[in-house]
Amino acid sequence: MKVEHIVFIVEEPSMEAALLQIVPKILGEASFQIIVHQGKKDLLERLPDRLRGYKRFVRESWRIVILIDRDDEDCLKLKRRLEDISRTSGLRTKSTAAGSHFTVVNRIAVEELEAWYFGDWQAVRRAYPNMPATIPSQARYRNPDAVAGGAWEAFERIAKRAGYFDGGLRKTEAARSIAMHMNCSENASPSFQVFHRALAGMRSE
């Protein structure tokens, strides 16, 4: 069955800004909406009620994609928590569907949105030309999902040194500007590629 509509459930406005640029690159003229929360805690607290609400009216041709930062949590424990929330709401997840119909894709836990920027540094430099070109060749940044000290902090520090965001990283502005230039098929962030494969796979369901 063709996927006709996708609901993205995200932590904050910066991810919404990025998805508004990225999703059409992967899915073309797909129908989608984005539900934004005020951080990870807010998302996790509201998710059970939200999914139970969707259970009452969601169509078989819809998909719900939950995007949440891993931060310092154990990835397997976070995934298990999302799976448990989905199961108790009565919605089948992709991880447990075993080839049958599913509604929820919640196995996508990104390190931080900024890890995706390190995965496509050319997009960063198109948005902010003064950013140093040597970042991808430096050992500390070669694995975008494992930047020491956190991707958000590292990106802000590099941007400030390059003359951007002196007053602090404006996350939504950066997300919109960088995602506009992203090459989705070549992003070096493993978490981005997990997201990309899951989304691209919906074209052939």
Backbone torsions as a table, in degrees:
resi	resn	phi	psi	omega
1	MET	NA	134.3	-179.9
2	LYS	-69.6	135.2	175.6
3	VAL	-75.6	123.4	-175.0
4	GLU	-103.0	-20.7	-176.7
5	HIS	-157.2	140.6	179.9
6	ILE	-125.3	131.8	174.7
7	VAL	-107.0	120.3	175.8
8	PHE	-99.2	130.5	176.3
9	ILE	-111.6	115.2	-171.5
10	VAL	-128.8	165.4	-175.3
11	GLU	-76.3	-40.9	-167.2
12	GLU	-152.9	166.1	-176.1
13	PRO	-60.2	-28.0	-178.7
14	SER	-65.8	-38.2	176.9
15	MET	-67.3	-37.9	175.5
16	GLU	-58.9	-45.5	-179.3
17	ALA	-61.1	-39.2	179.0
18	ALA	-68.2	-45.2	-177.2
19	LEU	-64.6	-34.1	178.7
20	LEU	-60.8	-26.2	177.2
21	GLN	-91.1	-38.7	-171.1
22	ILE	-79.8	-44.2	-173.4
23	VAL	-57.9	-46.4	177.9
24	PRO	-61.3	-28.1	177.5
25	LYS	-67.6	-31.6	-178.0
26	ILE	-90.9	-39.4	-172.4
27	LEU	-113.6	-0.1	-179.5
28	GLY	68.4	-132.0	-175.5
29	GLU	-87.0	48.6	-179.4
30	ALA	-75.3	151.5	174.5
31	SER	-88.1	124.2	178.7
32	PHE	-153.2	160.4	174.5
33	GLN	-139.0	159.3	-176.7
34	ILE	-127.1	124.8	176.8
35	ILE	-100.7	118.3	-173.7
36	VAL	-104.4	139.6	176.5
37	HIS	-117.2	173.6	180.0
38	GLN	-99.3	59.0	178.3
39	GLY	104.6	172.9	-175.5
40	LYS	-64.7	-44.2	-179.0
41	LYS	-60.0	-43.3	179.4
42	ASP	-63.1	-43.7	-179.9
43	LEU	-60.4	-50.2	-176.6
44	LEU	-64.8	-34.9	179.6
45	GLU	-69.9	-37.1	-176.5
46	ARG	-87.2	-17.7	-172.0
47	LEU	-59.4	-45.0	-179.5
48	PRO	-56.2	-48.2	179.7
49	ASP	-65.6	-37.9	-178.3
50	ARG	-65.2	-44.2	-179.8
51	LEU	-68.8	-37.4	175.6
52	ARG	-62.1	-35.2	176.5
53	GLY	-65.5	-44.5	178.5
54	TYR	-63.4	-34.7	-179.6
55	LYS	-54.8	-30.9	-175.9
56	ARG	-74.3	-24.7	-174.9
57	PHE	-137.9	-3.0	-176.5
58	VAL	-63.2	139.8	179.6
59	ARG	-88.6	159.3	-179.4
60	GLU	-64.3	-24.7	-177.7
61	SER	-90.0	7.6	178.9
62	TRP	-98.7	155.4	171.5
63	ARG	-131.1	146.4	176.0
64	ILE	-116.4	121.0	-178.4
65	VAL	-112.9	119.9	179.7
66	ILE	-100.9	121.6	179.4
67	LEU	-114.0	119.8	-176.1
68	ILE	-141.1	139.9	178.7
69	ASP	-70.7	137.8	175.1
70	ARG	-71.5	-38.0	-175.6
71	ASP	55.5	-128.8	-178.6
72	ASP	-100.1	11.0	-177.7
73	GLU	-80.3	158.5	172.2
74	ASP	-70.1	123.1	-173.5
75	CYS	-61.0	-40.4	-178.7
76	LEU	-67.0	-38.9	178.9
77	LYS	-67.3	-39.6	179.2
78	LEU	-65.9	-42.8	178.0
79	LYS	-61.7	-42.6	179.9
80	ARG	-61.3	-39.3	179.2
81	ARG	-63.8	-43.1	178.5
82	LEU	-65.3	-41.1	178.2
83	GLU	-61.5	-42.7	-179.3
84	ASP	-64.1	-41.8	178.9
85	ILE	-62.1	-43.7	-179.5
86	SER	-64.4	-43.4	-177.8
87	ARG	-63.5	-44.1	-178.9
88	THR	-69.6	-19.9	176.5
89	SER	-80.6	-14.0	-179.4
90	GLY	92.2	10.1	179.8
91	LEU	-103.4	134.0	-179.7
92	ARG	-80.7	137.5	179.4
93	THR	-100.7	160.8	178.8
94	LYS	-62.7	-34.8	-177.4
95	SER	-66.2	-27.2	-175.9
96	THR	-110.3	-0.1	-172.7
97	ALA	-74.2	-28.5	179.7
98	ALA	51.8	47.5	175.8
99	GLY	90.1	-12.7	178.3
100	SER	-90.1	-177.3	-176.1
101	HIS	-64.1	142.0	175.2
102	PHE	-140.6	161.5	179.7
103	THR	-116.6	-42.3	-170.7
104	VAL	-101.9	133.2	170.6
105	VAL	-114.3	103.2	-177.1
106	ASN	-129.7	25.1	176.8
107	ARG	-92.2	5.8	-176.5
108	ILE	-98.0	98.2	177.9
109	ALA	-114.9	107.8	-176.0
110	VAL	-83.9	150.1	176.7
111	GLU	-58.8	-63.5	171.3
112	GLU	-158.4	153.6	178.1
113	LEU	-54.5	-38.3	-177.2
114	GLU	-64.1	-20.7	175.3
115	ALA	-62.4	-32.7	178.4
116	TRP	-66.7	-29.5	177.6
117	TYR	-67.1	-44.6	178.8
118	PHE	-64.2	-24.9	178.1
119	GLY	-74.8	-17.6	178.2
120	ASP	-138.6	72.8	-175.3
121	TRP	-67.9	-24.5	175.9
122	GLN	-63.4	-37.8	177.3
123	ALA	-64.8	-39.3	178.0
124	VAL	-60.8	-44.1	-176.3
125	ARG	-74.4	-24.8	173.1
126	ARG	-69.9	-36.8	179.0
127	ALA	-77.3	-37.0	-176.3
128	TYR	-134.2	84.6	-170.5
129	PRO	-58.3	-23.7	-178.6
130	ASN	-82.4	-3.9	177.3
131	MET	-65.3	140.0	-175.5
132	PRO	-64.3	138.7	-178.4
133	ALA	-77.0	-15.4	-172.7
134	THR	-85.4	-3.6	-175.0
135	ILE	-54.3	-48.4	-176.8
136	PRO	-62.9	-22.8	-178.6
137	SER	-86.5	-7.5	179.5
138	GLN	-84.5	132.8	-173.1
139	ALA	-53.8	-38.3	-175.0
140	ARG	-67.6	-16.4	-176.9
141	TYR	-114.0	5.1	-174.5
142	ARG	-69.5	-29.9	172.7
143	ASN	-105.0	99.1	-174.5
144	PRO	-56.8	-28.2	-177.2
145	ASP	-87.6	3.3	-178.7
146	ALA	-136.5	42.3	178.8
147	VAL	-72.7	123.6	-177.2
148	ALA	-58.9	132.2	179.1
149	GLY	84.0	-3.7	178.3
150	GLY	102.1	135.5	-177.8
151	ALA	-65.1	-38.3	-178.6
152	TRP	-61.3	-49.6	-177.8
153	GLU	-65.2	-40.9	-179.2
154	ALA	-65.5	-42.3	-179.2
155	PHE	-64.7	-43.3	179.1
156	GLU	-62.0	-41.8	-179.2
157	ARG	-63.0	-44.3	179.3
158	ILE	-65.4	-42.1	-179.1
159	ALA	-63.1	-42.1	179.2
160	LYS	-63.2	-41.3	178.7
161	ARG	-64.4	-28.0	179.7
162	ALA	-86.5	-0.9	177.2
163	GLY	96.6	14.2	180.0
164	TYR	-112.2	150.3	172.3
165	PHE	54.6	50.2	179.1
166	ASP	-59.3	-31.4	-179.3
167	GLY	-88.7	7.2	-177.6
168	GLY	114.1	149.0	-176.9
169	LEU	-61.1	124.1	173.7
170	ARG	-90.7	95.0	-165.8
171	LYS	-63.2	-41.6	-178.0
172	THR	-68.5	-41.9	177.6
173	GLU	-61.2	-45.8	179.9
174	ALA	-63.4	-42.9	-179.5
175	ALA	-59.8	-45.8	-179.3
176	ARG	-64.5	-45.5	-174.8
177	SER	-68.2	-40.7	-177.2
178	ILE	-77.6	-44.6	-178.8
179	ALA	-60.3	-29.2	178.1
180	MET	-57.2	-30.6	-175.2
181	HIS	-103.7	0.7	-173.5
182	MET	-67.9	141.5	169.5
183	ASN	-99.4	100.5	-168.8
184	CYS	-65.8	-28.1	-177.1
185	SER	-81.4	-10.8	-175.4
186	GLU	-120.9	10.2	179.5
187	ASN	-65.4	130.4	-174.8
188	ALA	-83.1	-3.7	178.5
189	SER	-75.4	120.2	177.9
190	PRO	-56.8	-39.4	-179.3
191	SER	-66.1	-35.0	176.9
192	PHE	-66.2	-40.1	-178.9
193	GLN	-67.0	-33.1	173.7
194	VAL	-62.4	-45.1	177.5
195	PHE	-61.8	-46.1	-177.7
196	HIS	-61.0	-46.0	-179.0
197	ARG	-63.6	-42.6	-179.9
198	ALA	-62.0	-42.4	-177.8
199	LEU	-72.7	-45.4	179.9
200	ALA	-62.2	-31.7	179.4
201	GLY	-65.5	-21.7	179.7
202	MET	-70.0	-18.2	178.6
203	ARG	-68.1	-25.2	-175.3
204	SER	-108.7	4.3	179.9
205	GLU	-70.0	NA	NA
